[in-house]
Amino acid sequence: MPHTTEPLSSTPRKKRRVARLLGRLRGRPLPRDVGRFCETLRIVIVSDAAPPQVNGVVRTLQQLTQNLTALGHEVTFITPDLFTTVPMPSYPEIRLALFPGRKVARLIGDANPNAIHIATEGPLGMAARRFCIRKGIPFSTSFHTRFAEYLNARTGIPLSWGYAFLRRFHAKSAALMVATPSLQAELRERGFGEPVIWSRGVDTELYKPRPDLAAGHPMGLARPVWLNVGRVAVEKNIEAFLELDLPGTKMVVGDGPRLDYLKKKFPETHFAGPLFGEELAEAYAAADVFVFPSRTDTFGLVLIEAMAAGTPVAGYPVQGPGDVLAFTADGAKAGALDEDLKTACMAALRLKREDARAYAMTFAWDACARQFISNLALEEMPVEEETAAREAVATA
């Protein structure tokens, strides 16, 4: 269910009035329309994840922007490419903005947004959060990545420390958006208050079945072809997939810090590197089964992209794949989950491609964009607009 936006209390309004007065005296006015609903919204999205990174967060925000724009809204991104950056230790393809505070404040002021959404917990997200809290500006956040688990896997930092940071980061958010009911329940138990649902969608025009690829794989790979797409990193647990004794060919699409290591360890695997657009869509459609070995993803956008291409999925029965396949009973026709990943793979190989496609068609991006809007920190959202968002999501 979408979040029911409650009117903000008078205290933040008073803070904003004082902050605006001080801003005018200092020559740095605050956004005048922030928190106010109107038919055409100006939305600022702050994200430390942005192209050329290739991951679910980036693709989610790109698709969201396309649909928000189609609905007539204006989206401004604040991303690392606008700042001086340094590579993230042990993950150089991720760039971290240096001392972004003042510029983030200026960019938000220039955009004069109705709503501010902070998508990530990195340097830009923290700078935007500090600015909003200091000025009494409402904002929303989202939980895309298991930051605490990834930090633990890479550095050994205790999970409790990571979740303490995340709780503090999201505590002042008017709405913390999460992709699935099970993640919503987990974060509630971890002390994150009352997260709200913002589901995900898929581009069913790009990711679609391609019957002409059924006869032979376009790269000449021996069938069945077992595909994995995503960041090639330790937290994705790709080795669990590559170690399986499966007939045919294993194929990995993506880049990341683990790529060279896995290439040397598994020379029989076809590593295609990062693919985009039509090439990625063709890779999905040409595969026989999509294998998702991650145990830490909060959703797994690649799962519904694969199913939209008619490719059944296999994975562990954990949050992420478990949620994606549980939206309706027909998820059992589109994928197979088992604690024995090989068992899941062989079960998925027996599933029908048309059933996978039919299930993916229940994920509509237009409804997800409306759901996102209904979750934003807006004071005056009309009842009919929120009702329309609810009905769109329910229909999808």
N, C-alpha and C positions, 0 to 999 in steps of 0.2 A: 504494500500500500504506500502511496506517496505520502510525504510528510505534510501534515496540516500546519501551515505557517501561522503562528500565533503573533498578534501585534506585539512589537517590542515595547518594553516598559518605558515610562517617561524618563527614567534616569539616563539611558543612553542618548535619548533625544536632547536632554539638557547638556550632556557632555559634548554632543556634536555642535550645539549652538554656541557653547563657550569656545570650543576648538575652532569653529568657523570665524568667530570674532577675533580670536588671537591670530588666526591665519591671515585675515585681512590686514591686521595691524603690522604683521611681519612681511606682508607682500607675498604670502604663499597660501592662497585660498584653498579650502578643502572642496572636494566634489560636492556640488549643491544638491544633486539628485540621488545620492546614494541612499538605498533603503526604500526608495519610492517606486511603486509599481506604475508602469504605463504600457500601452499596447506595443510599442516598439522599445525594447529594452536595450540598454548599453551594458554589456557584461564584461568585466575584466576577469580573466583566468590567469592565475599565477602558477607556473609549473617549472620545476627544475628538470623535468623530463621533456625533451623536445627533439625534433630532427636535428642532426642525422641519426640520433638514437632510434633503434627499431625495437619496440616492445609494446605490450598491451596498453600501457598508459598513454603513450604517444598516439597510437592508432585510435584509441577510444576518444581522446580529445579532438583529434582531427575529424573523426566522423561526427562527433557532437557538434563541432563548429559548422560543418556543412549543413546539418539539419537545423540548427538555430538560425543560420543565415537564411535558409529556405523559408523559415517561419517569419522572416522579416526583422530579426534581431541583429544587433551589431556586437561582434566579439572582438576584444582586444587582448592579445596574449603578452604576458611579461615572461620572457624565457631567457636562458643563459646567453643566447647569441647577441643580446643587447648589452652585454657586460664584458668586462675583462674576466677571464676565467682561467682556472688551472685544472689539470686532469685529476680525477678522483684517484687516490692511492689504490693500487691493485685493480683499477677498472678505468683505464685511461680514456675510453670512448665516452665516458660520462664527464661532462665539464661542470665545474662548480664555480659559481659567481663569487667574485671577491668584493667585499665591502659594498653590498648592493643597496644599503638602506636608503640613502638620499635619493638615488635615481628611481628606486621603486616608488617612493613617495611622490616624486615628480610625475612619473608615468601614470600613476593612479589619478592624480589631480588633473592631468591633461586629458585623460579619457572621460572624466566626469561620469562614472558609471552609476547605473541604478543598483547594481549588485556586484560584489567581489567574491570570487570563488578561489580558494587556495587548494590546489590539487595535490601538492607534494610537501613533504616535511623537510626539504633541503634548505640551503641558504636563502633562496628567493622566497620560499614559503615562510621561513622564519622572519625575514625582513618585512614582508607584507603583513604578517600577523602582528608584529610589534607596532607597526604604523597604525593599523586599524584599532588595536586596543588603546594605544596612546591617544588617539583622536576620537574614541567613542564611536567608531564606524562598525556597523554589523558586517559579518562575513560568514561564509559557509566553507566547509572543508570536505575532503573525501579521503577514504582509506583504500588505496589501490594496492599497496605492497606490504608484505610482511617484513617491515623494516627490522623489527626486533630479531626475528629468526635469521634474516640474512646477515645481520651484524654478528649474531652469535656464531653462524657458520663460518664467517670470514675471519673473525678476530677472537672468538671465545668470550666476548662480553656477555654477562648473564642476561637471560631473557627478561628478568625482572627489571633490570636497568633500562633496557630498550622500551619496555611497555610503560615504565614510569615517564620516560621522555614523551612517548606518544600520547599518553593521557594528558600531560600538561599542555602539549601542543594543541590538542583538539578541544580542551576544556572550555575555551571561550567562544567556540564556534556556535553560531545560531542553529546550524544543522550539520551533523556529521553524516555524510552519505556513504553507504556501503552497497555492494552489488547483490548480496544474497541474504536470505533470512537466517541462515546458519551463522554467517559472519556477524550479522546484527545481534544474534543471541549471544555469541561468544564475547563480543566487545562489551555488551551490556554486563555480562558476568565479570569482565575484567575492570569494570568501573568507568566505562566511557559514557555513562549516561544513557540516553535513548537515541541511538543511531537511527537514521531513516533510510529507506530503500531507494536506490537509484540503480536500476537494472542496466543491462547492456544490449546492444543490437548488432546486426550484421548487414553488410552491403550484399544483398542477395542478387544484385545485377552483376557485380564483379565476380563474386564467389558463387559459381553455379556449376552444375554437372556439364561435362563435355564428352558426350558419347563417342566422339571420334577418337578419343584417347584410349578406349577400352581394348582395342586390338593389341596395341603395343605401347610401351612407355616412350615418350618423346626423347628421352636420353638413352634409350636402349637398355635400360636396367631390367634385370631378370625379375619376373613377378613370382610371388606377390611383393609389392613395394610397401615397406613400412616407413612412414614419414614422421619426422618430428620437426616442428618449427618453433623458433624462439631464441632467446639469449643463450649462448653457449657458456654457461656459468655453473659453478658448483651447486648452487641452490636449486638448479633445475633438475638435478638427479639424472642426467642423461645417460650416465654410465649404466644405470640399472636397465635401461632399454638396450644399449649397445652390447651388453653382456649376454643378452638372451640368445638362446639357440633357436633361431627362426628360419624357415625356408625363404628363398628369394633374396631381396636386397634391402638393407637399411639405408635410409637417406635422411640427412640432417640439413636443414636450412637455417642459416643464422650466423651471427658472429659473436665473439665474446672472449673473455680472458682464458677460457678453457679449451679453445678451439685447437691450438697447436698440440696441446697435450693429447687430446682425444684423437687427433689425426694420426699421431704416432702409435698410440695404443691400439687403435682399431682401423688398420689400413684397408680392411675390406669394406668399410662403410663409405658411402658416397657423400662427401661433404660439399654441398653446393654453394656455401657462402650465403650472404644476404640476398634475398630476392624481393622484388617489389611489384606492385600493380599486377599486370597481366601475367608476368612470369610466376609470381607467387600464387596467383589464382590457378594457373595451369598445374603447378606442382601439387596443390591440394587435390585437384580433380583427377590427376594422373595416378595418385596413390591408391592403394587398396585398403589400407588401414592407417589412421592417424594415431600415433602412440604418444601419450602424455604422461611421462613418468614423474612429474613434479608432485611433491607432497605438501608444498607450501604456498601455492598460488591461491589468491582469494577468489578468482573467477576462472580465468583461462579463456580469453577471447578467441584464441586460436582454435579452440574446440568447436565453437559455432561457425567459424569460418570454414573449417574442414567439413562439417556436416552440411553446410550450405552448398558445398561443392559435390555433395553426394558421397562423401567418404566417412564411413563409420569410425568411431573413436574407441580407444582402449586406454584404461588408466587404473589407478588405485582407487578404492572406495573412500576417498577423503574429501574434505571441503575443497571446493573448486570444481573438479569433474563431477563429484557427487551432487553438488547443487545444480550445475548446468543440466545434468540429465534427469533431474527430479522436478523440473518445473511442471511437467505433466507426465502421466503414465506412459505416454508414447516415447519418452526418453529411453526406455528399455529396448526399443526397436532401433535406436540410433547409435547406441554405444554399449560397451560392456566394461564392468568394473570388477576387479578381483585383487585380493592381496597377493596372489600369484600373477604377476604381470603377463607372463606367457599365456596363462589360461585366459586372461582377458583379451589378449591379442587374437588368439585362435577363435574365441567366441565372436569377436567383432568381425573377423573375416567371413563369417557365415551370415552376417546381417545384410539386409537389402539396401542398396544405395538410395533407392527412391524413398525409403523410410527415413533415412538420415536427412535427406533434403526436406522432406515434409516437416520434420521436427524443427529444423533450423528456421523454417518460414514463420514460426511463432515468435521469433525475436525481431521486432520492428524498431528501427532507430527513430522513426518519427515519434512513437509513443515514449521512447526513452528520453528524447529531448524535452518533451512536454513535462515528463516526470521530473527532470532536472530543474526546470523552471519553477515547478511547484514547490521544490525544496529550498529555493534561494531565500535569502534574508530580505524579504520585501514586506513592507508594512501594510500596503493597501491592495493586496491581491483580491480581485473580485471573486465572489463565490462561484460564479459561472465559469471563470477561467480554471479554477482548481477542480471543479466538477468535470470539466472537459478533459483535464489531464488524467484524472482518475479513470474516466470511461475509456480513454484511449489506451491506457495501460492494461485495463481489464480486458478490452477487446483483443489486444495483442497477445 
